[in-house]
Structure formats: structure tokens, C-alpha cells
Amino acid sequence: MFVIIVQGEIYAYLTIQIYRMKMQGWIATLVYSSIVFDSSVLIVDDDAEFRSNLTEVLTGAGYLTDNAASANETIEKIGAMDIDIRLLNFLMPKMCGIEALLAMKRLQPKTKVIMITAFASVENAIGAIKKGASDYVSKLVKINALMTTIRRILKEAKFEEVVQ
């Protein structure tokens, strides 16, 4: 990745990512990013490969990223890190995503959470939104759709800050 620093701001200029898609072999993706590295995303999922792949994609798009392998780990990071959005797996061992969502909202009510799942259902989506999730997406969603969702949630959060 080439990085340009202009007056103290870090910009992603050009990123070439090569990542392995399970059924399609190797794919090279050219990403031009005008996003300033000022938005952070925490990926919370018990699947290490999914976390790694999503981290590559989001970092290449200009986001600061961090990972957590469990709901407990993300709750521990609430006070330690300033995270703009948490991508939270719906179904995880020990503490499910909904329990983690409720705990995060108790500790940090303005936390933005996008629930992600491999087992999407309308009932689960409605339940997650009612309990405070900003959105609910399938793990099978295309990367562009996920990026659009992340940008929309970030814009909504900035608007909420301005209004308050």
C-alpha cells in the first residue's frame, strides 16, 4: 500500500490487495481510496479467517481496523479504544451477538453496531434493530454493499453529533 501524508493527515493513495476467495481462486482488487484514516472499525467474529479477510478489505479501503474473537473481548475494548463502528457476529459461542449488543449499549449508548451473520432471518434482523443495532447484514453480502452500509452508518453518526 502506498501512503501519502499531507499536513499530518494520512491518506490511502493506492492499495493492491490479493486475497483468496474460496471458490474463485486468487483475485486482485485495485482499490482507490479517498478516505482519510479517521474512521475505525472493530470486527468481532469467532471465525479467524473471516476476520482476517474483512480486515484486509477494510484496511485497504482506508479504515483503521481492530479485531476481537469473542463478545467478551469486544466489551473489554469499549473503554480502551475509540471505535466508530463494531461489526458484530450474531452467533458466537459463550455470549451471542445480541447479548454483546445489549452490554455494549449499556456501557456506551452511542456505540454503532452492524450485526453480521451467516444465518440471516427477518426475525433476527428485526430483533437486533429493536435492541439497538444500526443495521443487520448477511456475511454473504457483497463487499460493496457492506462498504456502503459502513459509510451510511458513519454519516448518520456524524449527523447525530452535529445535531446534539
N, C-alpha and C positions, 0 to 999 in steps of 0.2 A: 504494500500500500504506500502510495506517495502522500505525504502530508505537507501542507503549506501552513506556516504560521504568519498571520498578518495582524500586527498590532496586538499581540498577545492572544489572539483567538486561533484555535486550531481548526482547520478545515480539512475534510477528506477531499482530495483532488481526484484521485482515480484509484479504484480498488479492483483488482482482478482476483476473483475467488474461484477456486476449483473445488468442488465438493462432489461427493459421490451420492447419487440418488439410487436407491435400492434397485429399481427395475430398469433404469435407463443408463447405467454406466457412468462415465465421467462427463460432466458438463462444465463448461467455463462460462461464467457470467461476468459481464462487464458492467460495473455499477458506477455511474457518475453521481456524485453526491454533493449537494449544496447545503447540506445540513451541518450546522455548527455543532460540535460535540458538547451540547449543553443539556441534552435530554438523556436520562438514564432509564434503563430497563432491567429489571430483575426477573430472570427466568427460573420459575420454580416447577421442577418436574423430577420424578424419580427415575426417568429414563435418561441416562447419561448421554447416549448418542443423540437423542432429540435436543437436549440442552446444548450440546456441542455444535450441532448443525445450525440451530437457531442463533446461537451466539455469533457464529461466523457471519451469518446473513445480516444480523442487526449491526454488528460492528462495522461491516462493510458498508452499511447504509448510513453510518455516521453516529450511531448511538453508543453511549457508554453502556457496557453490559456487566452484569454480575450473575452468578448462578447460585441456586440453592437446591439441594437434593431432596429436601423434605419441607413440610409445612412448618415444623418446629424451627428449622434453620432460618426460614424467612421471617418468622416472628421475632427471633433473636436479632435479626439485622435491622429491625424497624428503627430503633433508637440510634444505631451506629452509622447508618448510611442515609443519605438523602436520595430517595428513589422516586422518579416521576411516575413510572408505571410498573406494575407487577403482572407478569404473565403467569397465572397460577393454574396448575393442572387440577382438574375437577376430582379425579380419582387417584388417590395416593394411599400407601399403607400408613398405618397408625393414626394419622389425622387427615381426614378428607379435605378437599379444597374448600367446601362450604364452611366447615368448622374453622379453617385457617382464615377465610374471608371475614367471618364474624369477629375473630380475635384481632385481626389487623384493624378492622373498622373501630373496635373498642379502643385500641391503643392510638390509632391515628385516623380519625374520622374522614379526613380528606384524601386518604390513600386511593389511588386509581388502580383498579384491578380488572384485568381481562381474563376471564376464565377460559381455559383451553381444555379440550377433551377429545379423546378418540371415540367416545360413545355419546355423541350429541343426541339430545332429545328436546322436544319443545318444553316438556315439564321441567327438566333440569335447567334449561335456559331461563324460563320464567322465574323459577325459584332463586337462581343465582342473581338475577337482576333485582328482584324484590329484596334480597338480602344485602344489596349494595354493590354488586359487580357493575362495572361501567359497560361491559359487553361480554359476550359469550361466543366463542368461535370453535370450530372443529379443527383438530390437528390436521385434517385432510384439506384444509383451506389453502388456496394458492398464496404464495408469499406476497404477491402484490396486494391481495385483499387484506392480509394481516397488516402490512405496512400502512395501508390506507386507514385501517381501524386504529392503529397506534397513533398516526398523525391526527386523526379526528379527536381522539381522547386527549392528546396533548393540547390541541387548540381549545377544547372545551375547558380544560383545567386552567389555561391561561386566561380565558374569558371569565371564569369564576373568580380568579384572583383580582382581575380588574374591577369586576362588579362589587366585590367586597372591599 
